[in-house]
Amino acid sequence: MSKPVLFTGAGVALVTPMHPDGSVNHEKYRELIDFQIENGTDAIIAVGTTGEASTLSYDEHARALHTAIEHTAGRVPLIAGTGSNDTEHCIRLSREAKAMGADGLLLVTPYYNRTSQRGLIAHYTKIAQSVDLPIILYNVPTRTSVNIAPQTVAELYKLPNIVALKQANPNLSETAQIAASCDITIYSGNDDLIVPMMSLGGKGVISVLSNVLPRETHDLCAAWLNGDADTARRMQLDYLDLANALFMDVNPIPVKEALNQMGMDVGSCRLPLYDMDEAMKQKLNGVLRRYGVL
């Protein structure tokens, strides 16, 4: 079946900047969105894992989405992170994102309470039938302890508005099984696997690295999508150390630290996430300097 492709290339999993008192810094959020778009980012993914959705209140989450949608203003697609481990909460927030003008939804698998594969089908089916927007399934078992099995992805793809999968499961065999079983659009959820995922038919990445290097991440994806596999492969390997350094601590702690060292002043993460110690900060600083980011 033919379904819309929300974007191709590099979508940024954007951080949510904070004031020193921990409140959301909406002015800085707008600056980050401009920085991303001016440097070639192909889509903005707002208030997902990297955007600290799990520690924002409902009102804070909705207001951050409103800022992102309003300021992006159609310049690139805006994908709203509205996933939850509470199906009704997810439906409510997803409907609000649609009313604000989001182009699509990113829906993480239920976490902590978790569920079975049958439960995943029921969860996503109810949301898909409740909100008329394109949906990206978000599979990140290292954080949720739930993996969307390939056969479950294929079953969910039968729903008309489930159009894509953010695959943050590094098991490339499972990604291959998904690509073989249905035509769902696949985005890598791991910056160290952008090219391998695209070699299996993926259309790009939803990227943490793009927060720091939006132009380079866009160019990597564009090279592959334009048939220049050698350049894409070289860039994947060249930026591997930086991509890995941004996960030396729990995401988004390192990427926020990197942006702060770059002078972007995005603030700290909310508790329980906590700043890296000085040794880790210096290690990250060394990597950033090696890549000419500082």
C-alpha positions in Angstrom: 0.0 0.0 0.0 1.2 3.5 -0.8 1.6 5.7 2.3 3.1 9.2 2.8 6.8 9.6 3.7 7.0 12.2 6.4 10.6 13.1 5.6 13.8 11.6 4.2 17.2 12.4 5.5 18.2 13.6 9.0 15.5 14.5 11.5 16.8 15.9 14.8 15.7 14.5 18.1 15.8 18.0 19.6 16.8 18.7 23.2 14.4 20.7 25.3 16.4 23.7 26.7 15.9 24.6 30.4 16.4 27.8 32.4 18.6 27.5 35.6 15.4 27.0 37.6 14.4 24.0 35.5 11.6 25.6 33.6 11.5 25.2 29.8 13.4 27.9 27.9 11.0 28.7 25.0 13.2 31.5 23.6 16.2 29.2 23.4 14.0 26.5 21.9 13.1 28.8 19.0 16.8 29.5 18.6 17.7 25.8 18.4 14.9 25.3 15.8 16.3 28.1 13.7 19.9 26.7 14.0 18.7 23.3 12.9 16.7 24.5 9.9 19.4 26.9 8.8 21.9 24.0 8.8 19.9 21.6 6.7 18.0 19.4 9.1 15.2 17.7 7.3 12.7 17.4 10.2 12.2 18.5 13.8 11.2 15.8 16.2 10.0 17.6 19.3 9.7 16.4 22.9 10.7 12.8 22.5 13.3 10.9 24.6 16.0 13.5 23.9 13.5 16.2 24.7 13.0 14.8 28.2 9.3 14.1 27.7 9.2 11.8 30.7 9.8 14.7 33.2 7.6 17.3 31.6 4.1 17.9 33.0 1.2 17.6 30.6 0.9 21.4 30.3 4.7 21.8 29.8 4.8 19.1 27.2 1.8 20.6 25.3 3.3 24.1 25.5 6.7 22.9 24.2 5.0 21.3 21.3 3.1 24.5 20.6 6.3 26.5 20.6 8.0 24.0 18.3 5.1 23.7 15.8 4.4 27.5 15.7 8.1 28.4 15.3 8.9 25.7 12.7 6.0 27.1 10.8 6.0 24.5 8.0 9.7 25.1 7.1 10.4 21.4 7.6 8.1 18.6 8.9 7.4 18.8 12.7 7.0 15.4 14.4 5.5 15.6 17.8 6.6 13.2 20.5 3.4 12.2 22.2 4.1 8.6 23.3 3.2 7.4 26.8 2.8 4.2 28.8 -0.8 5.4 29.3 -2.9 4.9 26.2 -5.5 7.5 27.0 -2.9 10.1 28.0 -1.2 9.5 24.6 -4.5 9.9 22.7 -5.3 13.2 24.5 -1.8 14.7 23.9 -1.8 13.4 20.3 -5.1 15.0 19.5 -3.8 18.3 21.0 -0.7 18.0 18.8 -2.9 17.5 15.7 -5.0 20.6 16.6 -1.8 22.6 16.9 -0.7 21.6 13.4 1.9 18.8 13.9 2.7 16.9 10.7 3.0 13.5 12.5 3.5 11.7 15.8 6.3 9.8 17.3 5.0 7.2 19.7 7.4 5.3 21.9 6.4 1.8 23.1 4.8 1.7 26.6 7.6 1.7 29.3 7.7 0.5 32.9 4.3 -1.2 32.9 5.3 -2.6 29.5 3.0 -4.9 27.6 2.9 -8.0 25.3 2.9 -8.0 21.5 -0.8 -8.3 21.6 -0.9 -5.4 23.9 1.3 -3.3 21.6 -1.2 -4.0 18.7 -4.1 -3.0 20.9 -2.3 0.1 22.2 -1.2 1.4 18.8 -4.5 0.5 17.1 -6.6 2.5 19.6 -4.3 5.5 19.1 -4.3 5.2 15.3 -8.0 5.0 15.2 -8.4 8.0 17.6 -6.0 10.5 15.9 -5.9 11.2 12.2 -2.2 11.9 11.8 0.7 9.8 10.4 2.3 7.8 13.1 6.0 6.8 13.6 6.3 3.8 15.9 9.3 4.2 18.2 11.2 1.0 19.2 13.9 1.5 21.8 14.0 -1.6 23.9 17.1 -0.6 25.8 15.0 2.1 27.5 11.6 0.6 27.6 12.3 -3.1 28.0 9.8 -3.7 25.2 10.7 -4.7 21.7 8.3 -4.4 18.8 8.7 -7.8 17.0 9.0 -7.8 13.2 5.6 -9.5 12.8 4.0 -6.9 15.1 5.4 -4.1 13.0 4.0 -5.8 9.9 0.6 -6.2 11.5 0.5 -2.6 12.7 1.5 -1.4 9.2 -1.9 -2.5 8.0 -3.4 0.4 9.9 -3.6 3.3 7.3 -2.0 6.0 9.4 0.9 4.0 10.8 3.6 4.9 8.2 7.0 4.6 9.8 9.3 3.1 12.4 12.1 4.7 14.4 14.2 1.6 14.9 16.5 2.1 17.9 17.0 -1.6 18.2 20.5 -2.3 17.0 19.6 -5.8 15.9 20.0 -5.4 12.1 18.6 -8.9 11.5 15.3 -7.8 12.9 15.4 -4.6 10.8 15.9 -6.8 7.8 13.0 -9.0 8.7 10.8 -5.8 9.0 11.9 -4.5 5.7 11.2 -7.9 4.1 7.8 -8.2 5.6 6.2 -4.8 4.8 7.0 -1.4 3.1 7.0 0.7 6.3 9.4 3.6 6.2 12.3 2.9 8.5 14.4 5.6 10.3 17.5 4.6 12.2 17.3 5.5 15.9 21.0 5.0 16.3 23.6 7.5 15.0 26.2 4.7 14.7 23.9 2.7 12.4 22.6 5.3 9.9 24.2 3.7 6.8 23.6 0.1 7.8 19.9 0.9 8.3 19.7 2.8 5.1 21.3 -0.1 3.3 18.3 -2.2 4.3 16.0 0.4 2.8 15.8 3.0 5.5 15.0 6.6 4.6 17.2 8.4 7.1 17.7 8.9 10.9 16.0 10.5 13.9 19.3 11.7 15.3 20.9 12.9 18.6 24.1 13.7 16.7 22.1 16.3 14.6 21.8 18.5 17.7 25.6 19.1 17.4 26.2 18.5 13.7 23.0 19.1 11.8 24.7 19.9 8.4 27.0 16.9 8.5 24.2 14.5 9.6 22.0 15.8 6.8 24.9 15.5 4.3 25.6 11.9 5.3 22.0 10.9 4.7 21.8 12.9 1.5 25.0 11.2 0.1 23.4 7.7 0.6 20.0 8.7 -0.7 21.7 10.3 -3.8 23.6 7.1 -4.5 27.0 8.1 -3.2 27.6 5.1 -0.9 31.3 5.7 -0.6 30.9 9.2 0.9 28.1 8.1 3.2 30.1 5.2 4.5 33.2 7.4 5.0 31.1 10.0 6.9 29.5 7.3 9.0 32.9 6.0 10.1 34.4 9.5 10.5 31.7 10.6 12.9 31.5 7.3 14.8 33.6 8.5 17.8 31.5 11.6 18.3 28.2 9.7 17.9 29.4 7.3 20.6 30.6 10.1 22.8 27.1 11.6 22.9 26.1 8.3 24.7 28.9 8.1 27.2 26.2 8.8 29.8 22.4 8.5 29.7 20.9 10.5 26.8 20.4 13.5 26.8 23.0 14.3 29.4 26.0 14.3 27.1 24.3 16.1 24.2 23.1 18.9 26.5 26.6 19.1 27.9 28.1 19.3 24.4 25.7 22.0 23.4 26.5 24.0 26.5 30.2 23.6 25.8 29.4 25.0 22.3 27.9 28.1 23.9 24.3 27.2 23.2 23.2 27.5 26.8 20.6 24.8 26.8 20.8 24.2 30.5 20.9 20.9 32.5 18.6 17.9 32.4 15.8 17.5 34.9 16.3 15.1 37.8 16.7 12.2 38.1 19.1 12.8 35.2 22.2 14.6 36.5 25.2 16.4 35.1 28.3 14.4 34.1 31.3 14.6 36.5 34.3 16.7 35.5 36.3 13.8 34.2 33.5 12.9 31.7 33.0 16.5 30.8 36.7 16.8 29.9 36.6 13.6 27.9 33.7 14.9 25.9 35.4 18.2 25.5 38.4 16.4 23.9 36.2 14.6 21.4 34.4 17.9 20.5 37.7 19.6 20.0 39.0 16.8 17.8 36.0 17.2 15.6 36.4 21.0 15.4 33.1 21.6 17.1 34.6 23.9 19.7 
